[in-house]
Amino acid sequence: MDYYKSGLIPKFWINEMKQQYKLKYENLLKNRENISRT
């Protein structure tokens, strides 16, 4: 919680979140392509 108080969010945490969103987004795009093909 000290990170939030000081306003500093760990860089590795931000990078981790970005990776998670990127993977989810890519999977969504793949699923859409597969659906539109069939």
N, C-alpha and C positions, 0 to 999 in steps of 0.2 A: 504493500500500500504506500510505502515511502515514495515509490516512483510517481504515483498520481499526485501526491502532496507537493512534490517539488516540480511537477509538470514534465518530468522526464520519463518517457516510456522506452523501455529497453529496445534497442534496434532489432535484436534477434526475434523479439516477440512480434514486432511489426512485420518483419520479413516472413515469419511463420504464417501470420494471418494472410499476407499477400499470396503466399504459395497455396494456401487452402482455397482461397477465393478463385485463384487462377485455375486450379484443378477442377473445382465445381463448375466454373463457367465453361471450360473446355468440354467437360462431359456433357453439359447442357447443349452446347452447339453440336456435338457429335450425335446426340440423341435426336435433335431436330432434323439433322441431315438424313439420318436413317429413317425417320418417320416419313419425311417428304419423298424419299426414294421409293418406298413401298406403296 
